[in-house]
Amino acid sequence: MIIVFDLDDTLYDEIEFVNNGFNSVSKYLEKKSNLKKNKALKFLKKNFTNNRSQKLFNQLSEKFDLNLSTYQIKKLINLYRYNSGILNMKKERIFILNKILKKYKKLYLVTDGNPRVQQLKIKKLKIKKYFKKIYYTSLFGVKAHKPSLKTFSYIIKKEKINFSKLVYIGDNPFKDFKNLNKKGAVTIRYLRGYYKNVLKNNKVAKYEIRNFKDLNKIL
């Protein structure tokens, strides 16, 4: 069996990265405007939780009459993406990851999103050493984003296996499992983070886990 992991809300809690980014943005705005850091932070956290809008900083600008230009919005986006905050992988997950690596020898990571941002996260988490190869789907074009099987096809070709010998652990019920299920891969949904209560009553993956250590019961 070849084990493939997702990154955000699977190996670490993405909300840590989000909060670090919002903290950087809020500090910057307090220096550059009359908007207090805590006020900006409260707005960003609340609205991210509600809708994860791509226009969150535009909404912030409108809400507090900041009149931010396109350039200034882009500045905030970069402060968010490349924030200097610390990311930690929980000890329990490190222990389980080591155990899985010892048993199966080869682990892969497949992640969507901005490659530079994802690379920064991986560097902060210090997890590159666990994986034979990390696939950043965006490097292959938007069409390679999950649920595309493009990067997964590279893995099975590289390992000379079929999809039934591939295990994928992810969290997103909308994109992580659909096409892999059709190919007969072993899919495991980690009920964690933003999507933990979404489509909760729908069987979108072969297995569901609530704790990372539950992987021991499946793998």
Long-range contacts (C-beta under 8 A, 24 or more apart in sequence): 1-104, 1-165, 1-166, 1-167, 1-186, 1-219, 2-104, 2-106, 2-108, 2-155, 2-156, 2-159, 2-161, 2-165, 2-166, 2-167, 3-100, 3-104, 3-106, 3-107, 3-108, 3-167, 3-169, 3-219, 4-107, 4-108, 4-109, 4-110, 4-152, 4-155, 4-166, 4-167, 4-168, 4-169, 5-107, 5-108, 5-109, 5-110, 5-131, 5-168, 5-169, 5-170, 6-109, 6-110, 6-111, 6-168, 6-169, 6-170, 6-171, 6-172, 6-176, 7-109, 7-111, 7-118, 7-121, 7-122, 8-111, 8-113, 8-121, 8-171, 8-193, 9-171, 9-172, 9-190, 9-192, 9-193, 9-194, 9-195, 10-169, 10-170, 10-171, 10-190, 10-192, 11-89, 11-93, 11-97, 11-109, 11-125, 11-127, 12-87, 12-88, 12-89, 12-90, 12-93, 12-121, 12-125, 13-90, 13-192, 13-193, 14-193, 14-194, 15-193, 15-194, 16-85, 16-87, 16-88, 17-83, 17-85, 17-87, 17-121, 18-48, 19-45, 19-85, 20-83, 20-84, 20-85, 20-86, 20-87, 21-79, 21-80, 21-81, 21-83, 21-85, 22-48, 22-80, 23-83, 23-85, 24-79, 24-80, 24-83, 24-84, 24-85, 25-57, 25-76, 25-79, 25-80, 28-75, 28-76, 28-79, 29-66, 29-76, 33-64, 33-66, 35-64, 35-66, 39-64, 40-64, 52-194, 81-114, 81-116, 81-117, 82-116, 82-117, 82-120, 86-124, 87-121, 87-124, 87-125, 88-125, 89-125, 89-126, 89-127, 90-212, 92-212, 92-213, 93-212, 96-212, 96-213, 96-215, 96-216, 97-127, 97-130, 98-130, 99-216, 100-215, 100-219, 101-130, 103-219, 104-219, 106-132, 106-159, 107-131, 107-132, 108-132, 108-133, 108-134, 108-135, 108-155, 109-133, 109-134, 109-135, 110-134, 110-135, 110-137, 110-146, 110-151, 110-152, 110-155, 110-168, 111-135, 111-136, 111-137, 112-137, 112-138, 112-145, 112-146, 112-175, 113-138, 114-138, 115-139, 133-158, 145-175, 146-170, 146-172, 146-175, 146-176, 147-175, 147-176, 147-177, 147-178, 147-179, 147-180, 148-179, 149-179, 149-180, 149-183, 152-180, 152-185, 167-219, 169-215, 170-205, 171-195, 171-196, 173-198, 173-199, 173-202, 173-204, 173-205, 174-198, 174-199, 176-205, 177-204, 177-205, 178-204, 181-205, 181-206, 188-215, 188-218
